[in-house]
Amino acid sequence: MGLAGCNKPGVPPPTVPAQATTNNSIKWFDGDVNAAFARAAAEGKPVFLYWGASWCPPCHELKATVFSRPDFIEKLKLFVPVYIDGDAPGAQKLGDEFHVSGYPSVVVLRADRTELARINGGMDLSQYAEVLDLVLGDVRPVKEILASLNDTAVPISRDDCRRLAYNGWESDGSPGELVETAARIQRAAQSCPADAQVERARLIAFAAAAASDAEEEQIAAGKAPTPQLVARVQAVYELLADRDRALAAADALQYLGTSFFKAAKQALPDRGAQLLERWSTVMDSAAGDTRFAETDQLAAVGMKLRAIKELGDGQIPATAAAAARQRVDAALARGQSGYARAGVVNSSLFVLDTLGDVDRLYAVTEAEMKTSHYPYYYMLDLADIEEERGNKTQAVTWLERAYRESQGAATRFQWGTAYVQGLIRMQPQDETRIRDVALAVLGELDGPDRIHRRTAMRLTKLDTQLREWNKGGAHKAAIAALRTRRDALCSAISAGDKARTDCEAFLKGI
């Protein structure tokens, strides 16, 4: 949570052009980000900052289901709306400043760049315009609200409670940070007015998601969940008993992934069947609720299947599998166009993957790739499927093609690291190819302000995999070549810049 300003005092942030599009009738600010904040100050408006990517299916879903709504478009006239594409020059550095990593991210800020709120993606689309109302007045920043709670449940107003309940909580921190996030969210839930039942339900779900993610590795290693996590699981179990209340928070419940179900299996060993029954009832209701977009209805189908696999014996009953396939087939047959199609396909692939229907998964993915404006997005999925099938050569071929056809500096580095990591997994002895591809991928960082946020995180992951590949000095010559390329990249970055520190840490000491 909070601002993550990385600029030195007195040094202005990078001037990234905001994308001046009029898709879905929103008039995005035409100019750089600094000018957008200047406009906000002059007009006394907050800034609505949307960070996305052209290839991102959830971004397309947001455009199709929220940015096209007349009430949302009208409400956004009270803001300075800014769209930043993650591949724009300097965009990743802005990601550091505004503490955004995933696409899409929405942050609302004052003209002085004080963060007022983050807005979650969600299934109940009617909430978006209402949540914007909450940040138009003289409100406290979310960071300030959380700080006021400290270690006790200090009562907060309904508006503050609602802003926290629809806040976009960080999910990519360290285990320690996630534990603290879970504790803060739990305190917020306890501080909400007693009759703010839906808001409390959302916060209970977010707290459980953060807590279970924090202990994922320990639980996978066979350790029991901590008492704090057991309490979070118990709270969700009790919430699910109230179907209507849980349904109103269904989008928040969908943040509970595999880590939650694995923790629940240990935390509630005698109530797994009842937990599954309650969960299935809520997700069945969400899957048939027309308030929710079709993408999110399909996601609810997938979340029910995931719970069946995780809480049971790993097998999905034939009747449930058949019903899920029919739902996917019906959705895909409707032939959505434009932005809506990408979201429906993405959720359909989630359902098919959860079912383990590899052949159908491949067929749908390949078909979408052939008609997509961003075919390289689907190539990574095809590579994963071929790897799962044991077809390593075909998998590597898809990874190579995906990297070759990807567009945009940050995107090419992301796809490129996936290619290198795939080679390390599937062709670890091909030292020459791994070296050459890794050198090319590092070259994607050769430019100003590129080693920030998403790219910096992926550089760290690539470092980990290359170190493992070189264990015992098995590939010294290749590592030496990569370090030389690293040195050239780092020398072009100003001393004292965090990006230089991240750059120099790559393959340091081996």
Disulfide bonds with the S-S distance in Angstrom:
Cys56-Cys59 2.50
Cys161-Cys192 2.09
Cys490-Cys503 2.02
